[in-house]
Amino acid sequence: MNSEMAQWRDFLMPYKFALDECKLKINMIKEEAFISGSYHPIEHVKARIKQPDSIFRKLKRKGIEPTLMNAADHLQDVAGVRIVCSFVKDIYLVAQQIEERTDMSILEKKDYIQNPKPNGYQSMHYIAEVPVTLKQGVKKVKVEIQLRTLAMDFWASLEHKIFYKFEREIPDYLKQDLYEAAMAVQLLDQKMEHIRDEIGTIEDSRDQILMPL
Ligand code: 0O2
């Protein structure tokens, strides 16, 4: 392995462990509800480590010299976890549990659901600091946690692809279409939540299982 690859490996390793820790904590939130037979608000969880080329591109975009040291100091989302829920209320339920955890600390919160971005983007973002035990001792590593509904995730995934297809310069006619789609996402989330409230608690057939293995 050449020295550049070894440097990246050593740089990314704590982020990988922080991501593993974070996934475990989120899984505990999910399983606790599941095992106790109460309502489980998490639909699915995705995690990713930002790729080296994407790390350097983001630093350059921010006008920062692309070095590993600067990535550690200036990027908050080298490690990222995305929690996808069915309903907006579920996001706030999970968010509360994340905020109350004592095994990681929340450094920053951005609520793009209460305050969507001008393009219509909605999600809840946290920057959490997760302690990771390494050979050299405990290191606090930042992880970005995003919470979205299924509908918000559908919109953001497509917008992200379009954003990169047009090299970050989405034509105005598509921007307008995406904005209208974002409004439809808000409406769909409100409607679905209304239907859920109308019928009361949704039973999941998996609740019959005593313990998921
Ligand atoms: P990628 O390719 O997903 O990694 P900061 O990280 O705080 O220094 P930033 O990146 O502006 O500054 O913070 P913010 O607003 O919390 O956004 C972080 C991530 O949220 C982005 O990472 C995206 O994943 C997602 N995001 C934010 N805004 C949008 C948006 O308008 N559309 C979509 N689809 N996703 C968004 P990256 O590195 O930009 O992208």
Boltz pocket constraint, residues with backbone or C-beta under 6 A from the ligand:
constraints:
  - pocket:
      binder: B
      contacts: [[A, 50], [A, 58], [A, 74], [A, 75], [A, 76], [A, 77], [A, 110], [A, 117], [A, 119], [A, 121], [A, 125], [A, 155], [A, 156], [A, 157], [A, 159], [A, 160]]
      max_distance: 6.0
